[in-house]
Amino acid sequence: MVIFSGFIIGTILGYMLKRSRICFMGTIRDVYLEKRSYNLALVALTIFSEAIVYNLSVIAGLVPDGFISCFSPVAVSIGSLMFGFGAVMAGGCLTMTLVKMGDGRLTGLISFTTFVIVGYFFSAGGGRFLAGKLRHTYELFDSALIADSRIRLILSAVAALLAYTTIWQHNKKRKSRNNFYYSKVSAEIWFILIGVLFGVTFPISQHFGRAGGFAITTPILSYPYTLFRPEQIVGGCNISDQRFGFGSMLVLGIVFGSFITSVISREFNFVIPRRKQAVKTIIGSAMMAFGAIVAGGCMVSNGLVGTSQFYIRSWIGLIFISMGGWLAAYIFFIEKNKTRQYRK
Protein backbone atom coordinates (compact mmCIF):
# COMPACT_ATOMS: atom_id res chain seq x y z
CA MET A 1 0.00 0.00 0.00
CA VAL A 2 2.94 2.32 0.74
CA ILE A 3 4.37 1.87 -2.74
CA PHE A 4 0.93 2.10 -4.36
CA SER A 5 0.11 5.42 -2.65
CA GLY A 6 3.39 6.96 -3.84
CA PHE A 7 2.69 5.81 -7.38
CA ILE A 8 -0.83 7.31 -7.33
CA ILE A 9 0.38 10.71 -6.09
CA GLY A 10 3.15 10.75 -8.69
CA THR A 11 0.69 9.83 -11.44
CA ILE A 12 -1.60 12.69 -10.47
CA LEU A 13 1.31 15.15 -10.55
CA GLY A 14 2.48 13.79 -13.90
CA TYR A 15 -1.03 14.36 -15.27
CA MET A 16 -1.22 17.88 -13.86
CA LEU A 17 2.17 18.96 -15.20
CA LYS A 18 1.56 17.51 -18.65
CA ARG A 19 -2.00 18.76 -18.91
CA SER A 20 -1.21 22.27 -17.68
CA ARG A 21 2.19 22.48 -19.42
CA ILE A 22 3.60 24.05 -16.30
CA CYS A 23 7.36 24.08 -15.77
CA PHE A 24 8.32 25.77 -12.51
CA MET A 25 11.87 26.43 -13.66
CA GLY A 26 10.56 27.94 -16.89
CA THR A 27 8.10 30.04 -14.89
CA ILE A 28 10.93 31.50 -12.81
CA ARG A 29 13.20 31.88 -15.85
CA ASP A 30 10.59 33.99 -17.65
CA VAL A 31 10.46 36.47 -14.78
CA TYR A 32 13.77 37.74 -16.16
CA LEU A 33 13.73 36.54 -19.76
CA GLU A 34 10.25 37.82 -20.70
CA LYS A 35 9.80 40.34 -17.86
CA ARG A 36 6.84 38.40 -16.44
CA SER A 37 7.09 39.53 -12.84
CA TYR A 38 3.62 38.15 -12.14
CA ASN A 39 5.12 34.65 -12.55
CA LEU A 40 6.45 35.08 -9.03
CA ALA A 41 2.83 35.23 -7.88
CA LEU A 42 2.14 31.93 -9.66
CA VAL A 43 5.02 30.21 -7.86
CA ALA A 44 3.86 31.80 -4.60
CA LEU A 45 0.41 30.30 -5.16
CA THR A 46 1.88 26.81 -5.17
CA ILE A 47 4.12 27.41 -2.16
CA PHE A 48 1.48 28.99 0.07
CA SER A 49 -1.36 26.69 -1.02
CA GLU A 50 0.91 23.85 0.03
CA ALA A 51 1.79 25.70 3.24
CA ILE A 52 -1.90 25.98 4.15
CA VAL A 53 -2.43 22.23 3.83
CA TYR A 54 0.84 21.44 5.60
CA ASN A 55 0.16 23.69 8.60
CA LEU A 56 -3.41 22.42 8.89
CA SER A 57 -1.94 18.91 9.03
CA VAL A 58 0.50 20.00 11.74
CA ILE A 59 -2.26 21.61 13.81
CA ALA A 60 -4.42 18.51 13.40
CA GLY A 61 -1.56 16.33 14.60
CA LEU A 62 -1.26 14.42 11.34
CA VAL A 63 2.39 15.34 10.79
CA PRO A 64 5.17 16.52 13.14
CA ASP A 65 6.22 20.15 12.88
CA GLY A 66 9.50 19.81 11.00
CA PHE A 67 12.88 19.09 12.55
CA ILE A 68 16.11 20.92 13.30
CA SER A 69 19.10 20.06 11.13
CA CYS A 70 22.33 21.65 10.00
CA PHE A 71 23.07 23.17 6.63
CA SER A 72 25.89 25.05 4.99
CA PRO A 73 24.80 28.37 3.46
CA VAL A 74 27.88 28.12 1.24
CA ALA A 75 26.89 24.69 -0.09
CA VAL A 76 23.22 25.63 -0.48
CA SER A 77 24.10 28.82 -2.35
CA ILE A 78 26.63 27.22 -4.71
CA GLY A 79 24.60 24.07 -5.25
CA SER A 80 21.34 25.91 -5.86
CA LEU A 81 23.00 28.36 -8.24
CA MET A 82 24.44 25.46 -10.24
CA PHE A 83 21.12 23.63 -10.19
CA GLY A 84 19.21 26.64 -11.52
CA PHE A 85 21.79 27.26 -14.24
CA GLY A 86 21.83 23.60 -15.25
CA ALA A 87 18.03 23.35 -15.26
CA VAL A 88 17.67 26.17 -17.79
CA MET A 89 20.54 24.76 -19.82
CA ALA A 90 18.88 21.32 -19.89
CA GLY A 91 15.47 22.76 -20.74
CA GLY A 92 13.81 22.05 -17.40
CA CYS A 93 14.43 20.75 -13.89
CA LEU A 94 14.25 17.14 -12.71
CA THR A 95 10.46 17.06 -12.62
CA MET A 96 10.30 18.11 -16.27
CA THR A 97 12.89 15.43 -17.02
CA LEU A 98 10.38 12.85 -15.79
CA VAL A 99 7.54 14.47 -17.76
CA LYS A 100 9.65 14.40 -20.92
CA MET A 101 10.43 10.72 -20.40
CA GLY A 102 6.71 10.05 -20.25
CA ASP A 103 5.75 11.93 -23.41
CA GLY A 104 8.47 10.45 -25.62
CA ARG A 105 11.09 13.21 -25.69
CA LEU A 106 14.49 11.50 -25.61
CA THR A 107 16.06 14.54 -23.96
CA GLY A 108 14.24 13.36 -20.85
CA LEU A 109 15.99 9.98 -20.96
CA ILE A 110 19.35 11.66 -21.62
CA SER A 111 18.83 14.02 -18.70
CA PHE A 112 17.68 11.23 -16.39
CA THR A 113 20.62 8.96 -17.23
CA THR A 114 23.13 11.78 -16.77
CA PHE A 115 21.59 12.81 -13.46
CA VAL A 116 21.67 9.25 -12.10
CA ILE A 117 25.32 8.70 -13.07
CA VAL A 118 26.63 12.06 -11.85
CA GLY A 119 24.33 12.13 -8.82
CA TYR A 120 25.47 8.67 -7.72
CA PHE A 121 29.12 9.63 -8.20
CA PHE A 122 28.85 12.70 -5.96
CA SER A 123 26.59 11.11 -3.34
CA ALA A 124 27.86 7.54 -3.08
CA GLY A 125 30.91 7.29 -5.36
CA GLY A 126 34.33 8.88 -5.41
CA GLY A 127 32.92 12.41 -5.57
CA ARG A 128 31.15 12.08 -2.21
CA PHE A 129 34.26 13.35 -0.39
CA LEU A 130 34.17 16.65 -2.28
CA ALA A 131 30.41 16.99 -1.87
CA GLY A 132 30.62 16.09 1.81
CA LYS A 133 33.39 18.59 2.48
CA LEU A 134 31.43 21.37 0.79
CA ARG A 135 28.25 20.45 2.68
CA HIS A 136 30.07 20.79 6.01
CA THR A 137 31.60 24.20 5.24
CA TYR A 138 30.44 26.76 7.81
CA GLU A 139 27.36 24.87 9.05
CA LEU A 140 24.40 26.54 10.71
CA PHE A 141 21.32 25.16 12.44
CA ASP A 142 18.29 25.20 10.16
CA SER A 143 14.89 26.08 11.56
CA ALA A 144 11.55 27.46 10.49
CA LEU A 145 11.45 31.22 10.02
CA ILE A 146 8.26 31.18 12.13
CA ALA A 147 7.94 28.52 14.83
CA ASP A 148 4.19 28.69 15.51
CA SER A 149 2.21 26.68 12.92
CA ARG A 150 -0.93 28.75 13.56
CA ILE A 151 0.86 31.98 12.68
CA ARG A 152 2.36 30.30 9.61
CA LEU A 153 -1.13 29.19 8.57
CA ILE A 154 -2.53 32.72 8.81
CA LEU A 155 0.42 34.24 6.94
CA SER A 156 0.21 31.54 4.26
CA ALA A 157 -3.50 32.20 3.71
CA VAL A 158 -2.88 35.95 3.42
CA ALA A 159 0.07 35.42 1.05
CA ALA A 160 -1.94 33.02 -1.14
CA LEU A 161 -4.82 35.50 -1.30
CA LEU A 162 -2.48 38.36 -2.24
CA ALA A 163 -0.84 36.22 -4.93
CA TYR A 164 -4.19 35.25 -6.42
CA THR A 165 -5.41 38.86 -6.33
CA THR A 166 -2.25 40.00 -8.12
CA ILE A 167 -2.77 37.43 -10.88
CA TRP A 168 -6.49 38.21 -11.16
CA GLN A 169 -5.77 41.92 -11.60
CA HIS A 170 -3.08 41.14 -14.16
CA ASN A 171 -5.38 38.90 -16.19
CA LYS A 172 -8.17 41.45 -15.98
CA LYS A 173 -5.97 44.04 -17.70
CA ARG A 174 -5.03 41.69 -20.52
CA LYS A 175 -7.39 41.25 -23.43
CA SER A 176 -6.24 37.71 -24.16
CA ARG A 177 -4.97 34.82 -22.11
CA ASN A 178 -1.26 34.17 -21.96
CA ASN A 179 0.53 30.99 -22.97
CA PHE A 180 -0.12 29.32 -19.65
CA TYR A 181 -3.71 28.67 -20.63
CA TYR A 182 -3.86 25.26 -22.18
CA SER A 183 -7.33 24.10 -21.21
CA LYS A 184 -10.49 25.38 -19.59
CA VAL A 185 -8.69 25.30 -16.24
CA SER A 186 -6.76 28.55 -15.83
CA ALA A 187 -3.09 28.71 -14.93
CA GLU A 188 -3.56 29.94 -11.39
CA ILE A 189 -5.93 27.06 -10.61
CA TRP A 190 -3.33 24.53 -11.82
CA PHE A 191 -0.67 26.15 -9.62
CA ILE A 192 -3.03 25.97 -6.63
CA LEU A 193 -3.96 22.34 -7.30
CA ILE A 194 -0.30 21.33 -7.55
CA GLY A 195 0.37 23.09 -4.25
CA VAL A 196 -2.53 21.27 -2.60
CA LEU A 197 -1.21 17.94 -3.92
CA PHE A 198 2.23 18.72 -2.49
CA GLY A 199 0.59 19.57 0.84
CA VAL A 200 -1.52 16.41 0.95
CA THR A 201 1.62 14.34 0.38
CA PHE A 202 2.85 15.22 3.90
CA PRO A 203 0.12 13.41 5.91
CA ILE A 204 -0.11 10.53 3.42
CA SER A 205 3.65 10.02 3.55
CA GLN A 206 3.67 10.29 7.34
CA HIS A 207 0.85 7.77 7.62
CA PHE A 208 3.00 5.15 5.93
CA GLY A 209 6.05 5.88 8.06
CA ARG A 210 7.95 8.17 5.70
CA ALA A 211 8.78 11.61 7.08
CA GLY A 212 8.70 14.62 4.76
CA GLY A 213 6.86 15.78 1.68
CA PHE A 214 7.38 15.60 -2.06
CA ALA A 215 10.95 14.92 -3.18
CA ILE A 216 12.66 14.17 -6.48
CA THR A 217 16.47 13.98 -6.10
CA THR A 218 16.89 11.12 -3.62
CA PRO A 219 13.88 9.13 -4.94
CA ILE A 220 15.49 9.11 -8.41
CA LEU A 221 18.80 7.97 -6.93
CA SER A 222 17.06 5.35 -4.77
CA TYR A 223 17.15 3.01 -7.77
CA PRO A 224 20.98 2.82 -8.03
CA TYR A 225 21.22 2.99 -4.21
CA THR A 226 19.02 -0.09 -3.91
CA LEU A 227 20.89 -1.87 -6.68
CA PHE A 228 24.46 -1.20 -5.54
CA ARG A 229 23.90 -0.64 -1.79
CA PRO A 230 26.71 1.89 -1.14
CA GLU A 231 28.29 2.03 2.31
CA GLN A 232 27.94 5.80 2.61
CA ILE A 233 25.54 8.30 1.03
CA VAL A 234 26.16 12.04 1.08
CA GLY A 235 23.61 14.76 0.41
CA GLY A 236 20.18 14.44 -1.12
CA CYS A 237 16.85 15.72 0.10
CA ASN A 238 15.27 12.93 2.18
CA ILE A 239 17.15 10.07 3.84
CA SER A 240 13.87 8.11 4.01
CA ASP A 241 14.07 7.71 0.23
CA GLN A 242 17.53 6.16 0.05
CA ARG A 243 15.99 2.74 -0.44
CA PHE A 244 13.23 1.64 -2.79
CA GLY A 245 9.84 2.71 -1.46
CA PHE A 246 7.32 5.55 -1.46
CA GLY A 247 9.60 8.10 -3.14
CA SER A 248 10.83 5.64 -5.76
CA MET A 249 7.29 4.94 -6.93
CA LEU A 250 6.42 8.61 -6.71
CA VAL A 251 8.91 9.56 -9.44
CA LEU A 252 7.87 6.54 -11.50
CA GLY A 253 4.28 7.72 -11.18
CA ILE A 254 5.19 11.11 -12.67
CA VAL A 255 6.54 9.37 -15.77
CA PHE A 256 3.44 7.17 -15.98
CA GLY A 257 1.06 10.11 -15.49
CA SER A 258 2.78 12.06 -18.25
CA PHE A 259 2.69 9.00 -20.52
CA ILE A 260 -1.02 8.32 -20.04
CA THR A 261 -1.91 12.00 -20.54
CA SER A 262 0.21 12.17 -23.70
CA VAL A 263 -1.37 9.04 -25.15
CA ILE A 264 -4.93 10.17 -24.40
CA SER A 265 -4.31 13.63 -25.88
CA ARG A 266 -2.45 12.05 -28.83
CA GLU A 267 0.70 14.01 -28.05
CA PHE A 268 2.99 11.06 -27.39
CA ASN A 269 5.80 11.11 -29.90
CA PHE A 270 9.44 10.06 -29.89
CA VAL A 271 11.51 13.20 -30.41
CA ILE A 272 15.25 12.85 -31.04
CA PRO A 273 17.19 15.99 -30.04
CA ARG A 274 19.86 17.60 -32.16
CA ARG A 275 23.46 17.01 -31.16
CA LYS A 276 23.86 20.51 -29.72
CA GLN A 277 20.75 20.18 -27.58
CA ALA A 278 21.81 16.73 -26.39
CA VAL A 279 25.21 18.09 -25.30
CA LYS A 280 23.57 21.00 -23.47
CA THR A 281 21.19 18.57 -21.77
CA ILE A 282 24.07 16.39 -20.58
CA ILE A 283 26.05 19.33 -19.19
CA GLY A 284 22.98 20.93 -17.62
CA SER A 285 21.84 17.66 -16.03
CA ALA A 286 25.32 17.05 -14.61
CA MET A 287 25.21 20.52 -13.04
CA MET A 288 21.76 19.77 -11.62
CA ALA A 289 23.01 16.51 -10.13
CA PHE A 290 25.99 18.07 -8.36
CA GLY A 291 23.93 21.08 -7.30
CA ALA A 292 21.07 19.02 -5.87
CA ILE A 293 23.42 16.76 -3.90
CA VAL A 294 25.40 19.65 -2.44
CA ALA A 295 22.40 21.92 -1.75
CA GLY A 296 20.35 19.09 -0.25
CA GLY A 297 17.48 19.39 -2.69
CA CYS A 298 16.20 20.51 -6.07
CA MET A 299 13.54 22.89 -7.34
CA VAL A 300 10.79 20.77 -5.77
CA SER A 301 12.20 19.71 -2.41
CA ASN A 302 13.93 23.01 -1.64
CA GLY A 303 12.20 25.53 -3.89
CA LEU A 304 8.59 24.42 -3.38
CA VAL A 305 8.31 21.99 -0.46
CA GLY A 306 10.86 23.30 2.05
CA THR A 307 9.74 26.88 1.47
CA SER A 308 6.17 25.91 2.40
CA GLN A 309 7.60 24.73 5.73
CA PHE A 310 9.33 28.12 6.08
CA TYR A 311 12.80 26.56 6.31
CA ILE A 312 15.64 29.08 6.07
CA ARG A 313 17.74 26.71 3.95
CA SER A 314 14.97 26.26 1.41
CA TRP A 315 14.30 29.97 0.95
CA ILE A 316 18.03 30.54 0.40
CA GLY A 317 17.94 27.65 -2.07
CA LEU A 318 14.98 29.10 -3.99
CA ILE A 319 16.66 32.49 -4.28
CA PHE A 320 19.88 31.02 -5.68
CA ILE A 321 18.06 28.58 -7.97
CA SER A 322 16.30 31.61 -9.43
CA MET A 323 19.56 33.51 -9.80
CA GLY A 324 21.17 30.54 -11.54
CA GLY A 325 18.23 30.27 -13.92
CA TRP A 326 18.35 33.98 -14.72
CA LEU A 327 22.10 33.85 -15.32
CA ALA A 328 21.62 30.97 -17.76
CA ALA A 329 18.77 32.84 -19.46
CA TYR A 330 21.07 35.82 -19.96
CA ILE A 331 23.90 33.73 -21.41
CA PHE A 332 21.91 31.36 -23.61
CA PHE A 333 19.08 33.61 -24.72
CA ILE A 334 19.68 37.35 -24.30
CA GLU A 335 23.44 37.51 -24.96
CA LYS A 336 23.13 34.94 -27.75
CA ASN A 337 20.48 37.05 -29.51
CA LYS A 338 22.64 40.15 -29.13
CA THR A 339 25.54 38.32 -30.80
CA ARG A 340 23.33 37.23 -33.70
CA GLN A 341 22.04 40.76 -34.23
CA TYR A 342 25.59 42.13 -34.15
CA ARG A 343 26.72 39.66 -36.83
CA LYS A 344 23.82 40.67 -39.07
C-alpha positions in Angstrom: 0.0 0.0 0.0 2.9 2.3 0.7 4.4 1.9 -2.7 0.9 2.1 -4.4 0.1 5.4 -2.7 3.4 7.0 -3.8 2.7 5.8 -7.4 -0.8 7.3 -7.3 0.4 10.7 -6.1 3.2 10.7 -8.7 0.7 9.8 -11.4 -1.6 12.7 -10.5 1.3 15.2 -10.6 2.5 13.8 -13.9 -1.0 14.4 -15.3 -1.2 17.9 -13.9 2.2 19.0 -15.2 1.6 17.5 -18.7 -2.0 18.8 -18.9 -1.2 22.3 -17.7 2.2 22.5 -19.4 3.6 24.0 -16.3 7.4 24.1 -15.8 8.3 25.8 -12.5 11.9 26.4 -13.7 10.6 27.9 -16.9 8.1 30.0 -14.9 10.9 31.5 -12.8 13.2 31.9 -15.8 10.6 34.0 -17.7 10.5 36.5 -14.8 13.8 37.7 -16.2 13.7 36.5 -19.8 10.3 37.8 -20.7 9.8 40.3 -17.9 6.8 38.4 -16.4 7.1 39.5 -12.8 3.6 38.1 -12.1 5.1 34.7 -12.6 6.5 35.1 -9.0 2.8 35.2 -7.9 2.1 31.9 -9.7 5.0 30.2 -7.9 3.9 31.8 -4.6 0.4 30.3 -5.2 1.9 26.8 -5.2 4.1 27.4 -2.2 1.5 29.0 0.1 -1.4 26.7 -1.0 0.9 23.8 0.0 1.8 25.7 3.2 -1.9 26.0 4.2 -2.4 22.2 3.8 0.8 21.4 5.6 0.2 23.7 8.6 -3.4 22.4 8.9 -1.9 18.9 9.0 0.5 20.0 11.7 -2.3 21.6 13.8 -4.4 18.5 13.4 -1.6 16.3 14.6 -1.3 14.4 11.3 2.4 15.3 10.8 5.2 16.5 13.1 6.2 20.1 12.9 9.5 19.8 11.0 12.9 19.1 12.5 16.1 20.9 13.3 19.1 20.1 11.1 22.3 21.6 10.0 23.1 23.2 6.6 25.9 25.0 5.0 24.8 28.4 3.5 27.9 28.1 1.2 26.9 24.7 -0.1 23.2 25.6 -0.5 24.1 28.8 -2.3 26.6 27.2 -4.7 24.6 24.1 -5.2 21.3 25.9 -5.9 23.0 28.4 -8.2 24.4 25.5 -10.2 21.1 23.6 -10.2 19.2 26.6 -11.5 21.8 27.3 -14.2 21.8 23.6 -15.2 18.0 23.4 -15.3 17.7 26.2 -17.8 20.5 24.8 -19.8 18.9 21.3 -19.9 15.5 22.8 -20.7 13.8 22.1 -17.4 14.4 20.8 -13.9 14.3 17.1 -12.7 10.5 17.1 -12.6 10.3 18.1 -16.3 12.9 15.4 -17.0 10.4 12.8 -15.8 7.5 14.5 -17.8 9.6 14.4 -20.9 10.4 10.7 -20.4 6.7 10.1 -20.3 5.7 11.9 -23.4 8.5 10.4 -25.6 11.1 13.2 -25.7 14.5 11.5 -25.6 16.1 14.5 -24.0 14.2 13.4 -20.8 16.0 10.0 -21.0 19.4 11.7 -21.6 18.8 14.0 -18.7 17.7 11.2 -16.4 20.6 9.0 -17.2 23.1 11.8 -16.8 21.6 12.8 -13.5 21.7 9.2 -12.1 25.3 8.7 -13.1 26.6 12.1 -11.8 24.3 12.1 -8.8 25.5 8.7 -7.7 29.1 9.6 -8.2 28.8 12.7 -6.0 26.6 11.1 -3.3 27.9 7.5 -3.1 30.9 7.3 -5.4 34.3 8.9 -5.4 32.9 12.4 -5.6 31.2 12.1 -2.2 34.3 13.3 -0.4 34.2 16.6 -2.3 30.4 17.0 -1.9 30.6 16.1 1.8 33.4 18.6 2.5 31.4 21.4 0.8 28.2 20.5 2.7 30.1 20.8 6.0 31.6 24.2 5.2 30.4 26.8 7.8 27.4 24.9 9.0 24.4 26.5 10.7 21.3 25.2 12.4 18.3 25.2 10.2 14.9 26.1 11.6 11.6 27.5 10.5 11.5 31.2 10.0 8.3 31.2 12.1 7.9 28.5 14.8 4.2 28.7 15.5 2.2 26.7 12.9 -0.9 28.7 13.6 0.9 32.0 12.7 2.4 30.3 9.6 -1.1 29.2 8.6 -2.5 32.7 8.8 0.4 34.2 6.9 0.2 31.5 4.3 -3.5 32.2 3.7 -2.9 36.0 3.4 0.1 35.4 1.1 -1.9 33.0 -1.1 -4.8 35.5 -1.3 -2.5 38.4 -2.2 -0.8 36.2 -4.9 -4.2 35.2 -6.4 -5.4 38.9 -6.3 -2.3 40.0 -8.1 -2.8 37.4 -10.9 -6.5 38.2 -11.2 -5.8 41.9 -11.6 -3.1 41.1 -14.2 -5.4 38.9 -16.2 -8.2 41.4 -16.0 -6.0 44.0 -17.7 -5.0 41.7 -20.5 -7.4 41.3 -23.4 -6.2 37.7 -24.2 -5.0 34.8 -22.1 -1.3 34.2 -22.0 0.5 31.0 -23.0 -0.1 29.3 -19.6 -3.7 28.7 -20.6 -3.9 25.3 -22.2 -7.3 24.1 -21.2 -10.5 25.4 -19.6 -8.7 25.3 -16.2 -6.8 28.6 -15.8 -3.1 28.7 -14.9 -3.6 29.9 -11.4 -5.9 27.1 -10.6 -3.3 24.5 -11.8 -0.7 26.1 -9.6 -3.0 26.0 -6.6 -4.0 22.3 -7.3 -0.3 21.3 -7.6 0.4 23.1 -4.2 -2.5 21.3 -2.6 -1.2 17.9 -3.9 2.2 18.7 -2.5 0.6 19.6 0.8 -1.5 16.4 1.0 1.6 14.3 0.4 2.8 15.2 3.9 0.1 13.4 5.9 -0.1 10.5 3.4 3.6 10.0 3.5 3.7 10.3 7.3 0.8 7.8 7.6 3.0 5.1 5.9 6.0 5.9 8.1 7.9 8.2 5.7 8.8 11.6 7.1 8.7 14.6 4.8 6.9 15.8 1.7 7.4 15.6 -2.1 11.0 14.9 -3.2 12.7 14.2 -6.5 16.5 14.0 -6.1 16.9 11.1 -3.6 13.9 9.1 -4.9 15.5 9.1 -8.4 18.8 8.0 -6.9 17.1 5.4 -4.8 17.1 3.0 -7.8 21.0 2.8 -8.0 21.2 3.0 -4.2 19.0 -0.1 -3.9 20.9 -1.9 -6.7 24.5 -1.2 -5.5 23.9 -0.6 -1.8 26.7 1.9 -1.1 28.3 2.0 2.3 27.9 5.8 2.6 25.5 8.3 1.0 26.2 12.0 1.1 23.6 14.8 0.4 20.2 14.4 -1.1 16.8 15.7 0.1 15.3 12.9 2.2 17.1 10.1 3.8 13.9 8.1 4.0 14.1 7.7 0.2 17.5 6.2 0.1 16.0 2.7 -0.4 13.2 1.6 -2.8 9.8 2.7 -1.5 7.3 5.6 -1.5 9.6 8.1 -3.1 10.8 5.6 -5.8 7.3 4.9 -6.9 6.4 8.6 -6.7 8.9 9.6 -9.4 7.9 6.5 -11.5 4.3 7.7 -11.2 5.2 11.1 -12.7 6.5 9.4 -15.8 3.4 7.2 -16.0 1.1 10.1 -15.5 2.8 12.1 -18.3 2.7 9.0 -20.5 -1.0 8.3 -20.0 -1.9 12.0 -20.5 0.2 12.2 -23.7 -1.4 9.0 -25.1 -4.9 10.2 -24.4 -4.3 13.6 -25.9 -2.4 12.1 -28.8 0.7 14.0 -28.0 3.0 11.1 -27.4 5.8 11.1 -29.9 9.4 10.1 -29.9 11.5 13.2 -30.4 15.2 12.9 -31.0 17.2 16.0 -30.0 19.9 17.6 -32.2 23.5 17.0 -31.2 23.9 20.5 -29.7 20.7 20.2 -27.6 21.8 16.7 -26.4 25.2 18.1 -25.3 23.6 21.0 -23.5 21.2 18.6 -21.8 24.1 16.4 -20.6 26.1 19.3 -19.2 23.0 20.9 -17.6 21.8 17.7 -16.0 25.3 17.0 -14.6 25.2 20.5 -13.0 21.8 19.8 -11.6 23.0 16.5 -10.1 26.0 18.1 -8.4 23.9 21.1 -7.3 21.1 19.0 -5.9 23.4 16.8 -3.9 25.4 19.7 -2.4 22.4 21.9 -1.8 20.4 19.1 -0.3 17.5 19.4 -2.7 16.2 20.5 -6.1 13.5 22.9 -7.3 10.8 20.8 -5.8 12.2 19.7 -2.4 13.9 23.0 -1.6 12.2 25.5 -3.9 8.6 24.4 -3.4 8.3 22.0 -0.5 10.9 23.3 2.0 9.7 26.9 1.5 6.2 25.9 2.4 7.6 24.7 5.7 9.3 28.1 6.1 12.8 26.6 6.3 15.6 29.1 6.1 17.7 26.7 4.0 15.0 26.3 1.4 14.3 30.0 1.0 18.0 30.5 0.4 17.9 27.6 -2.1 15.0 29.1 -4.0 16.7 32.5 -4.3 19.9 31.0 -5.7 18.1 28.6 -8.0 16.3 31.6 -9.4 19.6 33.5 -9.8 21.2 30.5 -11.5 18.2 30.3 -13.9 18.3 34.0 -14.7 22.1 33.8 -15.3 21.6 31.0 -17.8 18.8 32.8 -19.5 21.1 35.8 -20.0 23.9 33.7 -21.4 21.9 31.4 -23.6 19.1 33.6 -24.7 19.7 37.3 -24.3 23.4 37.5 -25.0 23.1 34.9 -27.8 20.5 37.0 -29.5 22.6 40.2 -29.1 25.5 38.3 -30.8 23.3 37.2 -33.7 22.0 40.8 -34.2 25.6 42.1 -34.2 26.7 39.7 -36.8 23.8 40.7 -39.1 
